[in-house]
Amino acid sequence: MEKKRLLKGAEAVGEAAIQSGCGRFYGFPVPNQSDLMEYLVQQERAGRGPVVFQSEDPLSALFMAYGAALAGARVLTALNSIDLPDALRAASYFSAAGLPMVCVIFTQSGPGSGNIYPEQSSTLTAVYGARLGDGFAPVFTPSAPTDCAAVTYKAFKTAEAYQIPVFILIDAACAQLVETVDFSTLNIREVPAKRVGILETEGDAPSKSTTLFLDIDEMGEKKEALREKESAFLEKEKGAFKVMGEGGDAVIVAFGIGAIQAKRAMDALVPEDISCTVFEPETLFPFPAEAFAEALGKARHLFIIDMSHGQFESLLGPHIPDTASRHVFSVTGGAVPRVELLKAWIQGELQSS
């Protein structure tokens, strides 16, 4: 297997999952997600990669994954953001059972069926919805195919280390972007070669798993154990991020395809003698709050690229100091922020302040 591959973002997820030892994929073919499923089917036919199961609907895929995880399989599933409520329901079960899962959510414009173009209007649902029943799930946000491969590996590693569900949010543009991905730079060896299933037993000893706790005290103990697991997780995991540029007075923050456009706008502003720093969170939970605060430093201007009606800005709100002047560029409907518009916006805001 060659180390460098020319792949779409969705395909990079599939290849990284294979190299991370994923044994089962469960999904229902819909736009954006289909490229991942098709890639895994091709690799399965070539004699490598996970066994691929096509379910009758997204919810069935998620609970097929639940059963396989109980038996010891390393599982991957994927769906579109319109089916995110199903993923949140399943994540609650995985949290209760203490099972690892990686779920890729391909985000598109909504509400309803919307369209197949990129948007970030499921941000708050993914981050806060995973707390259903006081469960929790880390949320990774790649912006390019290489990032898709890297965060897929990190997602499997995190899921196995803490025995929890993990979400990867990929917008439709990132899923379709194509670039050369160098897998030799990813330390896949750190993902355990094999996991032991809850239902694997020795001899005749009975084995069972349940997420139903009718006894109030037992339920309280279960929730306390889950709270302690989350506390240990947050104590160690401080969130992932990228920082580009050296413009101490102006910071642009964005994720997904918005981050790529932010970097291009930053470069386009250099000939205008405007220096910016781009801060890209690679995880929305845990949010890299300490790194974000350091990136802001003494910056007087914070430029937020929000591909929704205020969801990303709301997530950032608790981490923005009063000393920073907040500017928001909002685009919805599936449109990608255009570099020339971002450049003119930043120039205009700086000149009027």
N, C-alpha and C positions, 0 to 999 in steps of 0.2 A: 504494500500500500504506500503510494507516494506521500511525502510529507506535506507537499503544497498542493492545494486543490482550488480550482476556480468554482465557487459556489454562490448560490443565493443565500440570503440570511436564513431562510427556512431550512435549506439543505444543510447549512453549517450546523444548525441545531441537531439534525439527524446524525451527521457524521460524528460530532462530539459525543452524542449519546451512545453511539456504537463503541467508540473508544473508551467511554466511561463504564462499559460493561452492562449497558441496558439490555435486559433480556426479553422484555415485553413492551409492545406499543399498542395502545388502544385508542381508537379515534373514529370519527364520523366525517367523511369527506365533504368539506365546504370550502368556499374560496379562502385563499391565504393559507389555511391549514393544509390544503391538499398537497402543496409542494413538499411539505415535510413527510406526509404519509406516502406519497409516490416515491420519494427518494428512499425511504426505508423499505418499501416493497421491492424496489430494484436491487437493493443491497441484500435483502433476504433471498431473492432469487439467485443472486450471485454467490450464495453460501456464506454470507457474513451478515452480522447485524441481528436485531431482535426479531422474534416472531411477531408479526403484525396481525392485529385483529380489527376488522371493521365492524362496528356496532350498529344497531338500528337507530341510535340517537346519542347525543353527547353524554347524557346522564348515565346511560347504560355503560358507555365506555369508562366513565369514572369509577363505577362500582365493580366493573370487571377488573380494573386496576387494583381496587381495594382487595378483592379476593386473591389476586395474584401476589400482592405484597404480603398478605397473611401467610402465604405458602412459601415465601422467601425470594420471590422474583424482584429484580430491580425494574421499576416500571416508569414509563413515560406516557403521558397523554396530552392531548391538545384540543383546543376548541377556539371558536371566535368569541369576541367580547359580548355578543348578544346572548350567549349561553353562560356568561359568567356566574349568574346565580346558581347554576348547577355545580360549578366548580367550588363555590363557597360552601355549598351544602356538603359536598364530598370532603372538602378540606376539614370541615368540622369533625367528620367521622374519622379521618386519618389522624387528626390531633388527639381525639379521644382514645383511639386504639394505640397511639404511639407508633405510627407507621410512616416510613418515608415514601414520598412521591414527588415527582417533578411534573408540573402541569404548565404547558405553554399556552398563553392566551394571546391570540392575534387580534389586536385592537383595530377597530374600524369605526367609521362614522355612524352615529345613531341619533335619536332613539329608534326603536323598532328595527326593521331590517336595514334601514339606513342605506349605506352603500359600502363598497369594498375598499374605500380609500382611507388613508391614515388619519386618525384622530386620537386624542388622549382623554376622551370623555368617560372613560371607565377607571380613571386613576384612583379616585377616592373610594369607589366600590371595591377595588382590588385590595387597597391598603387597609381600609377599615372593615370591609366586609369579611375579611379572613378572621376577624375577632368573634365571629358568630359562636355563641356558647362559651366565650372566653378562650377560644383557640387562638392560634396565631400562625402566620406563614410569611417568611421572607419574600420580598418582591424585587426581582432583578429587572433592569431596564437597559438592554443593549441598544446601540445605535447603528451598528454596521455588522456585516457578516463575521468578521474576526471577533467582534465582541459577542456575537451570538454563540460562537463556539466556546469562547472563554467562560461566559456566564453559565452555559449549559454544564460544563465540567464543574464549576463552582456550585451550581445548584444541586447536582448529585452528591458532591462532597458534603454540602451543608445538610441535605436531607438525611444522609447516612450518619453524619456525626451527631445530630440531635434527634433523629427519628421523628421527623416532622414533614408536613407538606411544604413545597416551595413553588412559588409562581414565577414565571418569566413573562413579562409584558413585552410584546414585540409589535410595533405598529406596522401597518400594511406596507409602507414604503421600505422599512428596514427588511421586511420579509422578502422583498423582491430585489433589493440591491444585490449586485454581483461584484465580488472582488476575490483576489487570491488569498486564501487562508493558509497560514503556515502552522500546521499542527505540531511541529517540532518545538514550538515555544510554549506549549501547554503541558503542564506537569500532571498528565492524566494518571500517572502511577499512584498518586496520593489517594485516589478513590479506591476503597477496599475491593478486592477481587470478587468477593462473595459475601452475601449477607445471609443471616440465619432467620428463617421465618418463624413467626409465633406458633404456627401449627406444626412445626417440625419437632418430633418427640422421639425419645428412645424407648424401646420396649412397648409395653401395653399401657403406659401412663396416658391418661386422657389429656387432651389439650383443647382449650377453648379461648375465645376472645369475645368480648362484648363491649358495647358502648352504651348499654342500658343500665342505669343505676337507680333503682326504685327506692333504695334506702337513702334517706337524706344525708346521713353522716358519711356514707360511702361516697356519695356524689360530691360532698364537700371535700373529702380527702383527695378525690380524683382531681378536682379543680385546683386545689392547693398544690398538688404535685405538678400540674401543668403550669401554674403560675411560677413555681420555683424553676422549672425548666426554661421558661421565657426569661426570667431574671438572669439565669446563668448564661443564656444565649446573648442577651443584650450587654452583659458585663464583658463578654469576650469579643463580640462582633460589633464594630463601630460603624459599619456601612462602607461601601466602596464608591470611588469617585475618580474623576480625571480633572486636572487643572491645566489649562493651556493659556499662554500669553503672560504678559507682565504689566498689564495696565492697572495699576493700583487704584486709580480713581473711579474706574467703571468696571463692573462685573456683570457678565451675561450668564444667566443660568437657564439651562434647558436640558431635556433628555430625549432619547429616541432620535427621529429624523430632525427634530428641532435643534438638537445639539450639533448635528452635522452642518445645518444651515447657519447656526451661530458661529461656528469656527470659520466658515467661509466669509461671513459678514465681518468678523474680526480681521481677517486678512485683507478684505476690501477696504477697511478703514485705515490701514497703515499708510497708504499714500496721502491720506488727508491729515496726517499727523495726529491721529486719534488712536490711543492705545487702550486695549481692553483685555480683561481676563475672562475666559470662558470656564465656568464651573459646571461639570456634567455629573450629576449623581447617577451611579450605576446601580444603586439600590434605593428604593423609596421606603422600604422598611427592612432593616433599620436605616433611617435617614442619616447620612454622614454629617451630623450637626456640628461636631467639633471642627471638621475640615472646612465646612461651609463658613463657619465663623472666622476661621483663619484666612480663608480666601477673601472674605469681605474686608477684613482688616480695617483700614481707615478709609475704605472706599465711600464716596459720597453718593454714588449712583448704582442702583441695582436694576438691571434690565431683565425682565422675566418673559420668556417666550412660552406662551400657554396655548396649546392646541386644544382648548376646550373653553367653556364659559366659566373660567375662574377656578377650576379644580386644582390645577398645579399651584396656582397662587395661594389657595387655601391651605394646601399641604405645607407650603413654605412659610406661611404666616408666622407661626410661633418661633421661627428661627431668624427672622429679619429684625435687626436692631432699629430703634427709632431714629438713629442718626443717619440711616441710609434713605435716600430719596428713591421711592419705588416707581418704576415705569413698567407697564405691561403691554405686550404685543399679543393680541388674541386673534386666532384664526380657527375657524371651524368649517364643518361641512365636508371635510376630507381634503382640503387644500393644504399644500406644503408651503411654509413661509418662504417667500422669495427673497434672495440675498439682497437685491437692489432695494427692496422695500425695507428690509431690516437696517440696511446701511443708512438710508434716508431718515428712518425713524430715530435711530440712535443719534445721528448728527443733529436732527431737529430738537430732540429732547435736551441734548447738552448745550446747544446754543441758546435755548429759551430759559435755561436754569440760571 
